Amino acid sequence: MADEIDLAEHARLVEEMPVRLTAAVAAGVLGPDEALELLRRARTVLRTRTGDQPK
């Protein structure tokens, strides 16, 4: 896919998500449950790309 990001960049962005999502929840943009679901989905996609199994 032409718009895919580099795997290392993807991993970095997923690693930064908790901080970014915390700010979004604090600002009232997202609810805590929404933020957790987004983080779960992002981690699942990253695991799929790397071939890792959930821990």
N, C-alpha and C positions, 0 to 999 in steps of 0.2 A: 504494500500500500504506500503510495507516494507521500502521504502526510503523517506516516508513523514517525515517532521520535525515537532517538537512540535509546537503547535499553538502559544505559547508565543514567541518562537524563530522566528517564521514566522513574527509575528507582529513587533518584534524588527528589523528584517532585512528590512521590508518594511518602517519602521520609519526612518531608516538610509539611505534609497535609495536616497533621494534628495541630500544629501551631496556627496555621491559617484557618482551619475550621473552628478552633477555639475563639479566634477573633471574630469570625462570622457569627458564632452563637452569642458571644458577648454583645455584638452590635444588634442582635435581634433579627439578623438576616436568615438564619437557619435555626431550627430547633435542635436540641441535643440528639434526639433520635435520628433526625435527618443527617446530621453530621456523622454520626456513627455508621449509618448505612452507606454514605458516600465513601467513608474510609474503608469499610469492609469491601465494597465493590472495587475500589482502586487497588487494594491489596490482592484481591482475587485475580484481577486482570494482570497485575504484575507477576503473580505466581504462575499464571497460565503462560505468559511470555517466557518465563525462565524455566518452566518445567518443574518447579518446586511443588511439593505437596503441603497442604495446610499443617501447621504444627499444633 
